[in-house]
Amino acid sequence: MTLLLEYGHLDLVIQAAEERGEWFCADGAVRELCRAGEFGRALEVMEPFAATGWRTALWAKAQILSRAGRVAEALDLVCPDEEDRASPTVCRDVAELLAKAGRVDEAIDLLVPHIGEPWIRTALVEITEDKDRDERVLELIAPHAEAARHAHDEGRRDHSCSDAQELQARVLERAGRADEAIRILGEDMARRRFLSENTLTAYAELLARHARLEELRELATGHDAHAVLDIYARALREHGRAEEAETVMREAIAADDWVGYRAWLSSVLLEDGRLDDAITVAECGFGWYDCSNLLAPLVHPLLGRPAELLYLLDHPLTVPHHGHEEFQHWWRAFALAGLGRAEEAIAVVEAHPDPWTDPRIVRAGLLHAVGRLAEAAAELRDLGTIAAREELFEVLVRQGQAIEAITAHPTVAEQRAAKAKTEPTPTPLREDGYSAEPPF
């Protein structure tokens, strides 16, 4: 769906939704139609799905009606009864709709009975953004923030309130009371009166946003350096003090050679185009069993820069990673393909096959990567599996054969049948008990 829309095939996406019952096509088409103000067509696309009574589709239809200015109809469609009002999930969804319709006080009232849930408090803060209700929101959140503080003072760990302090500060800040937010959270930090590291990082980010760099420095060079030193260093860079940020991190590495410091500095050096310097900082981890700490953060930004990626992979300390050997082989093949060296890339993969992927699909993918689309399509047609047909779809779209691509793509029923053979798992349920997948 995303690829078809990217290539301008909205009508084909709508057709797939109608003829094949493709939910994701319907959902994507509706977003595009609403963006263009074509709400009538959007409703036509969504109606067959909503007619099944599937709650996700009913909500999608309500969103269309709301965006079309037909708020009363939207709310009638999803208006909660007494049983629904007992569900925090349903109340959250209806509250979002009410807030978008400008009925903010009703939205807040709907959430109040569930305000003890952390994710409901977050929803409350989000739906009231720029709605001139900050004082009321603060009144609702403050007791939970105080409960978190009292729990700490009494030596208890109350996880149900662990988010309330940072939410309180967030609302104070957006209400124009940043100094008060900094003072309140600062007192909590000084007394170690918080439970979640998120509260600590929220305070550091608050200081950074308001250029309170000296206070941030004190926080970042103390007990909590591992959690917030990178926030301080980033703030220095954002204020034109990049050299100082680098010095701060290098001094931290010299005093405490923690992998997090090296990961941050090497990534920043790469951002600045200093690949050799980034490698020097990170190279000690290039042979570690877990390559996600220092090597992978350099590899991923270079996936679109194949010559530099190959240079990194040819570093003498970059070795296959024990149980993760396929990572380096895949990366090398990708780099070679990016340089147009398809046969070398294919040879690398064939010498070190991925145990979870058909090597013929891999070969086709590499041919695709170097622009040899006809050859890639031929490989995938011959294979004919569900996975191959999914890959063939993308190749055909890029060849300008979108109609044939849709025909080649497996249906939802075919995909589910293939998945059931390998992963016979039950359909997941949402928090409200409704199926997370469409019933068709």
Buried (B, 14 or more C-beta within 10 A) or exposed (E): BEBBBEBEBBEBBBBBBBEBBBBBBBBBBBBBBBEEEBBEBBBBBBEBBBEEEBBBBBBBBBBBBBBBEBBEBBBEBBEBEEEBBEBBBBBBBBBBBBBBBEBBEBBBEBBEEBBEBBEBBBBBBEBBEEBEBBEBBBEBBBEBBBBBBEBBEEEEEBEEBBBBBBBBBBBBBBBEBBEBBBEBBBEBBEEEBBBBEBBBBBBBBBBBEBEBBEBBBEBBBEEBBBBBBBBBBBBBBEEEBBEEBBEBBBEBBEEEEBBBBBBBBBBBBBEEEBBEBBBEBBBEBBBBEBBEBBBBBBBEBBEEBBEBBBBBBEBEEBBBBEEBEBBBBBBBBBBBBBBEBBEBBBEBBEEBEBEEBBEBBBBBBBBBBBEBBEBBBBBBBEBEBBBBBBBBBBBBBBBEBBEBBBEBBBEBEEBEEBEEEEEEEEEEEEEBEBEEBBEE
